[in-house]
Amino acid sequence: MPAFKAHFLAAVLAGFAADAAAAPAAPQFAPNPAVGWIALGTEFTVPASGVGPVQQDPKFPRITNEDFRRTGQQPTLPMADLASPILQPWTKEELRKHNLLIQSGRGGLSRQASCWSTGVPGFDLYVIHPIFFVQGEKEVLMVWQGDHQVRHVYLNQPHSPHPKPSWFGESVGHYEGDTLVVDTIGLNTNTYVDNFYTPHSDKLHVTERYRMLNGGKNLEARIHVEDPGAFTMPWDAMQRYRRVEPGVAENDIPVTELSSSAVAGPILEMSCAENPGAYFGNESIAIPQAARADF
């Protein structure tokens, strides 16, 4: 090989090596298969500024099961604040009906309690059991242990022109430094955006930004929601998770009559519908059943 060609090739390879070294490594949400993340709350946190999600009606203070374990106070159910400025008239009416159902004592538990998928961004409100990340070159899987709800995030590709509506929609993603950015469309209207039963339309568009905090001890999801069919304006929310890992960060939520907690990991095999329970008798949400296989 002529000397000038050899020098040219060496320079090109050196340039590629320098670019690779300069490119930030993707964050490792699962540095080993036993690492999981447990959400810190069943409601979204409001952003530091700007428009936030629906919150608890201040006339009916929320006492969660976690509050019960700490204080012994009687748990209460989510009751939406109908004064939220993001609600279109029809979404406000649906929430008003649901609030009345709770006040009647005939319902109010999340659809998750009856084994239904929660969709997006409701997936970020799963608690008690951890979510696990499986990060591949072309795809990221997000798995909630409690009922093996699985989201597929396809990396570095555009959305389909006309995605078929589904429970978790079509999610595409990419890394921006230490952050996994997930963009989701194509969600069916069988889900709710939160545990207040806030409905949405088929125009729902959700962007989530996941990154680790505190040296990998916590995970943060910043969520942006747009849906001109259900909301008067876009809004933002946040969820945080704590890391669980056997021998490093154990799950300290005890197993009680108000929880179905489990050890820190690795992921356990669990099936919600194996233990059906009618919390409100005939008023309970029926557990989903498949009339035929979907494969």
Secondary structure, 3 states (H helix, E strand, C coil): CCHHHHHHHHHHHHHHHHHHHHCCCCCCCCCCCCCEEEECCCCCECCCCCCCCCCECCCCCCCCHHHHHHHCCCCCCCCECCCCCCECHHHHHHHHHHHHHHHCCCCCCCHHHHCCCCCCCHHHHCCCCCEEEEECCCEEEEEECCCCEEEEEEECCCCCCCCCCECCCEEEEEEECCEEEEEEECECCCCCCCCCCCCCCCCCEEEEEEEEEHHHCEEEEEEEEECCCCECCCEEEEEEEEEEECCCECCCCCCCCCCCCCCCCCCCCCCHHHCCCCCCHHHCCCCCCCCCCCC
